[in-house]
């Protein structure tokens, strides 16, 4: 398989990803050789990825591409009629665009907050998830006030002794 990918000038990342997906596919089917498996088993694996592992659409596409490569170019046995494979739904992303007046109001509101509020420990921004652990004190810096503005002043609770 590796020599086949090398001859096709696959990138190092893709050359690593394809064998990883093939390995996961084989393990999913209790170490059965892919030669003994067909389109039904590939469809079952891809369905399992969506329904049980809740993978993103791009992840399922990557797994499918790896398995298609395996069957078409390594085993010389192209998969016929994979049938209906459930596709994960891509998250709906709406871009947020502010009008010039809305942007001005946001900036005016931020500029009106006194710096003393930040120095006193109020106005600390609550950072999302891992950022709060990675940068425990950055919520006090004014730069983060612009990235994640709080709707109201937030006092910092001190732990009881």
C-alpha positions in Angstrom: 0.0 0.0 0.0 2.8 2.4 0.9 4.6 1.9 -2.4 1.4 2.5 -4.2 0.9 5.8 -2.4 4.5 6.8 -3.0 4.2 6.2 -6.7 1.1 8.5 -6.7 3.1 11.2 -4.9 0.7 11.3 -1.9 1.6 13.8 0.8 3.1 12.5 4.0 0.0 13.3 5.9 -2.2 11.4 3.5 0.2 8.5 3.4 -0.2 8.2 7.1 -4.0 8.8 7.2 -4.9 6.1 4.7 -3.3 3.1 6.5 -4.8 4.5 9.8 -8.3 4.4 8.3 -7.7 0.9 6.8 -6.4 -0.3 10.2 -9.6 1.0 11.9 -11.8 -0.6 9.3 -10.1 -4.0 9.8 -10.3 -3.8 13.6 -14.0 -2.8 13.3 -14.6 -6.1 11.4 -12.7 -8.2 14.0 -9.5 -8.4 12.0 -11.0 -9.7 8.8 -8.9 -9.1 5.7 -10.4 -6.4 3.5 -10.2 -8.9 0.6 -12.9 -10.9 2.3 -15.1 -7.8 2.9 -17.1 -5.8 0.4 -19.3 -2.8 -0.2 -21.8 -3.9 2.5 -19.1 -3.9 5.1 -17.7 -0.6 4.0 -21.1 1.0 4.2 -21.7 -0.6 7.6 -18.4 0.9 8.9 -19.2 4.3 7.5 -22.7 4.2 9.0 -21.2 3.3 12.4 -18.8 6.2 12.2 -21.7 8.6 11.7 -24.2 7.0 14.1 -22.0 5.9 17.0 -18.8 7.9 16.7 -20.7 11.1 15.5 -17.9 12.1 13.2 -17.9 15.2 11.1 -18.7 15.1 7.4 -15.1 15.7 6.4 -14.0 12.8 8.7 -16.4 10.4 7.0 -15.2 11.6 3.6 -11.6 10.9 4.6 -12.5 7.4 5.7 -14.4 6.7 2.5 -11.6 8.0 0.3 -9.1 5.8 2.1 -11.3 2.7 1.7 -12.0 3.5 -1.9 -8.2 3.8 -2.5 -7.6 0.5 -0.8 -10.1 -1.4 -2.8 -9.5 0.4 -6.2 -5.7 0.7 -6.2 -4.3 -1.9 -3.7 -6.8 -4.8 -4.0 -7.7 -4.0 -7.6 -11.3 -4.6 -6.7 -13.4 -1.4 -7.0 -16.4 -1.2 -4.7 -19.7 -1.4 -6.5 -22.9 0.2 -5.2 -22.2 1.4 -1.7 -25.8 2.1 -1.3 -27.3 4.7 0.9 -24.8 5.8 3.6 -26.1 8.2 6.2 -24.2 11.5 6.0 -23.5 13.6 9.1 -25.1 17.0 8.9 -22.7 19.8 8.6 -23.3 22.4 11.3 -25.2 25.5 10.1 -22.9 28.4 10.4 -24.3 31.9 10.1 -21.9 34.7 9.6 -22.5 37.7 11.8 -22.1 41.0 10.1 -22.6 44.2 11.9 -23.9 47.4 10.2 -21.6 50.4 10.7 -24.0 51.8 13.4 -24.0 48.5 15.3 -20.2 48.2 15.1 -19.9 51.8 16.4 -22.3 51.0 19.3 -20.3 47.9 20.3 -17.0 49.9 20.2 -18.5 52.8 22.2 -19.9 50.5 24.8 -16.5 48.8 25.2 -14.6 52.1 25.3 -17.0 53.4 28.0 -16.0 50.7 30.5 -13.5 52.2 33.0 -10.1 50.6 33.2 -10.4 50.8 37.0 -13.1 48.1 36.7 -10.5 45.8 35.2 -7.8 46.8 37.8 -10.2 46.1 40.7 -10.8 42.6 39.4 -14.2 43.2 38.0 -15.0 42.9 34.4 -13.0 39.7 34.0 -13.9 37.9 30.8 -15.0 34.3 31.1 -13.1 32.5 28.5 -14.5 29.5 26.6 -13.4 25.9 27.7 -9.7 25.1 27.2 -8.7 28.8 26.9 -9.6 29.4 30.5 -7.3 26.5 31.6 -4.5 27.4 29.2 -4.5 31.1 30.1 -5.9 31.4 33.6 -5.3 35.2 34.1 -5.7 36.5 30.5 -9.4 37.3 31.2 -8.2 40.5 32.9 -6.3 41.9 30.0 -8.0 44.5 28.0 -7.3 42.7 24.7 -9.6 39.9 25.7 -12.3 42.3 26.6 -12.6 43.0 22.9 -12.5 39.3 21.8 -15.1 38.0 24.4 -16.9 41.0 25.8 -19.0 40.3 28.9 -22.6 41.6 29.0 -22.1 42.8 32.6 -19.3 43.2 35.1 -18.2 39.9 36.6 -16.8 39.8 40.0 -14.2 37.2 40.9 -15.1 34.8 43.6 -12.3 34.1 46.0 -12.2 30.6 47.5 -13.1 30.3 51.2 -10.3 29.3 53.5 
